[in-house]
Amino acid sequence: MDVAQALLKRQSVRAFLPQVPPADLVRKLIEDAGLSASGGNMQPWRVVALAGEPLAEVVALAAHTPPEGDEHNPSYPPNLWEPYRSRRFANGEDLYRSLDIPRDNKVARLEQLAKNGQFFGAPVGLLVYTEERMNRAQWLDLGIYLQSLMLLAVENGLATCAQGYWRRHALALARHHQMPEGYHVAVGLALGYADESASINQWRATRAPFGEWAQLRGF
């Protein structure tokens, strides 16, 4: 599989098989992704990979710790404007439609949202930490690292789902994993083998047409 094929195959998977990927493979994915481009070669990431009991402890922490809020690093800007508002709305509706959960079934929607705190049942959960003092440029580095990791996972037959959800428990997780002062969770990643039979894995998020967001000049 080449990079283009991995990019086309990658999707945010939200239902996994219980089979645990080999530890040496998980380590290789994390380590090889560390070759990603990084401004000034700062490599502003720390990664904790969880399986078994350590994973269960983090899932329990999320279930029993009140959300801290993400006012410092919100998932979306306030009062989201177009076209981003419509894109986000359509994505959410498509997701719940795949589960046959109507808009007025608030309980079922909240239950699905809560599965974020279980890494969607993935047998491996990754937490990527960085320092609060980092600038937007270093957050770009984190995105490059994460994309490299997700594509490497696809190449090796695995599936992923990136999760901003874990920023809700950033302080508690940093204490739990004894991170140096000032470190907090930037993103989580569910990792494992996709449950291909799950309805939520049958849909793909749409992408805006090229002309909406790109230009070619001087060609």
ZAMARGU-4260 file (C-alpha; in steps of 0.2 Angstrom, whole numbers, plus 5000, padded with zeros to 4 digits):
<rodrens>
0) 5000/5000/5000 | 5007/5017/4995 | 5004/5034/5004 | 4990/5039/4992 | 4980/5022/4995
5) 4982/5024/5014 | 4975/5042/5013 | 4960/5036/5003 | 4957/5022/5014 | 4959/5031/5031
10) 4943/5036/5040 | 4938/5039/5058 | 4932/5022/5064 | 4921/5022/5079 | 4918/5003/5082
15) 4933/4991/5084 | 4936/4972/5086 | 4943/4966/5103 | 4959/4960/5095 | 4974/4969/5102
20) 4988/4974/5090 | 5005/4967/5094 | 5015/4978/5106 | 5030/4979/5094 | 5019/4985/5080
25) 5011/4999/5091 | 5028/5004/5096 | 5034/5005/5078 | 5019/5015/5072 | 5022/5028/5086
30) 5041/5028/5084 | 5041/5029/5065 | 5028/5044/5065 | 5041/5053/5075 | 5050/5056/5059
35) 5037/5068/5054 | 5042/5086/5050 | 5044/5097/5065 | 5048/5116/5065 | 5065/5118/5072
40) 5065/5099/5075 | 5057/5103/5092 | 5046/5087/5091 | 5034/5094/5104 | 5025/5078/5108
45) 5024/5065/5121 | 5014/5049/5118 | 5007/5037/5130 | 5000/5021/5123 | 4987/5011/5133
50) 4980/4993/5133 | 4973/4981/5145 | 4972/4987/5163 | 4980/5005/5160 | 4968/5008/5147
55) 4953/5003/5158 | 4960/5015/5171 | 4959/5029/5159 | 4942/5025/5154 | 4936/5024/5172
60) 4945/5041/5175 | 4934/5048/5161 | 4918/5041/5167 | 4921/5047/5185 | 4930/5063/5183
65) 4919/5079/5179 | 4924/5087/5162 | 4937/5101/5165 | 4931/5111/5150 | 4942/5116/5135
70) 4941/5135/5136 | 4960/5136/5133 | 4959/5124/5118 | 4941/5123/5112 | 4937/5110/5099
75) 4929/5124/5088 | 4929/5143/5088 | 4913/5151/5096 | 4899/5156/5085 | 4905/5145/5071
80) 4902/5153/5054 | 4899/5147/5036 | 4904/5136/5028 | 4911/5128/5043 | 4895/5128/5053
85) 4886/5118/5039 | 4900/5106/5037 | 4901/5102/5055 | 4882/5100/5056 | 4881/5089/5041
90) 4895/5078/5048 | 4885/5075/5064 | 4869/5072/5056 | 4877/5059/5044 | 4885/5050/5059
95) 4869/5049/5069 | 4859/5044/5053 | 4871/5029/5051 | 4866/5023/5069 | 4847/5027/5065
100) 4847/5039/5079 | 4835/5054/5076 | 4838/5072/5081 | 4825/5071/5095 | 4833/5056/5103
105) 4844/5066/5115 | 4848/5051/5126 | 4854/5040/5112 | 4865/5054/5106 | 4872/5057/5123
110) 4876/5038/5124 | 4885/5038/5108 | 4895/5054/5113 | 4900/5045/5129 | 4908/5031/5119
115) 4922/5044/5116 | 4927/5041/5134 | 4929/5022/5130 | 4940/5025/5115 | 4925/5018/5105
120) 4929/5001/5112 | 4947/5001/5104 | 4959/4989/5112 | 4973/5003/5112 | 4971/5021/5116
125) 4985/5034/5113 | 4986/5050/5122 | 4997/5064/5114 | 5003/5077/5127 | 5012/5094/5124
130) 5016/5109/5134 | 5004/5123/5137 | 5018/5135/5133 | 5019/5129/5115 | 5013/5140/5101
135) 5001/5137/5086 | 5016/5132/5076 | 5020/5117/5087 | 5001/5112/5087 | 5004/5111/5068
140) 5018/5099/5071 | 5006/5089/5082 | 4994/5088/5067 | 5008/5082/5056 | 5013/5069/5068
145) 4995/5063/5070 | 4992/5061/5052 | 5008/5052/5049 | 5003/5040/5063 | 4986/5037/5056
150) 4992/5033/5039 | 5005/5021/5045 | 4991/5013/5055 | 4981/5010/5039 | 4996/5004/5030
155) 4998/4990/5043 | 4979/4985/5043 | 4974/4995/5058 | 4961/5009/5060 | 4960/5025/5070
160) 4949/5039/5077 | 4957/5055/5082 | 4949/5062/5098 | 4949/5080/5104 | 4937/5073/5118
165) 4952/5069/5129 | 4956/5088/5132 | 4941/5088/5143 | 4951/5078/5156 | 4968/5086/5152
170) 4973/5090/5170 | 4967/5073/5178 | 4976/5063/5164 | 4992/5073/5166 | 4992/5069/5185
175) 4987/5051/5182 | 5002/5049/5170 | 5014/5059/5180 | 5018/5071/5166 | 5030/5086/5170
180) 5022/5102/5175 | 5014/5111/5161 | 5010/5096/5150 | 4992/5092/5145 | 4983/5081/5133
185) 4982/5088/5115 | 4973/5074/5107 | 4968/5056/5110 | 4968/5042/5097 | 4958/5026/5096
190) 4968/5012/5088 | 4964/4994/5083 | 4956/4983/5070 | 4940/4990/5063 | 4923/4981/5065
195) 4919/4981/5047 | 4901/4975/5051 | 4897/4990/5062 | 4885/5003/5054 | 4894/5018/5060
200) 4909/5012/5050 | 4899/5011/5034 | 4898/5030/5030 | 4912/5042/5025 | 4913/5060/5029
205) 4911/5071/5013 | 4924/5083/5007 | 4922/5101/5000 | 4926/5102/4981 | 4943/5107/4977
210) 4937/5124/4970 | 4930/5129/4987 | 4947/5129/4995 | 4961/5129/4983 | 4968/5139/4968
215) 4982/5135/4955 | 4990/5151/4949 | 5004/5152/4936 | 5002/5135/4929
</rodrens>
